[in-house]
């Protein structure tokens, strides 16, 4: 399976990761920032000061996800855009969205269902976008 690593288009991996960073910034920073704070139960607390980890951590995590997508798409010989989008949906729902709900189901998250539902559009949509870019740039 790992013999496909030399076939990976690293520019596609980087552009997919950049696209996810931009989408994440728009989604969480512009579209749903108040809702995000509310589902975390932090609306009455001062916002923490962002640091390098605040911005770099999610980008690094998404780089790992996109690289994994690229390896699996190559190993599974994903050839068409339809297959790439199906793969993106499978990864988005099967791994990213389900793990978001799993992480939220603990006492630190006052509204785990709301948290999962709020994050679902980004993780599912982002997975579809990343897999589409990987397919287009092959």
HELIX and SHEET records of a PDB file:
HELIX    1   1 UNK A    2  UNK A    7  5                                   6    
HELIX    2   2 UNK A   10  UNK A   26  1                                  17    
HELIX    3   3 UNK A   27  UNK A   31  3                                   5    
HELIX    4   4 UNK A   33  UNK A   39  1                                   7    
HELIX    5   5 UNK A   52  UNK A   75  1                                  24    
HELIX    6   6 UNK A   81  UNK A   91  1                                  11    
HELIX    7   7 UNK A   92  UNK A   97  3                                   6    
HELIX    8   8 UNK A   98  UNK A  104  1                                   7    
HELIX    9   9 UNK A  112  UNK A  137  1                                  26    
END                                                                             
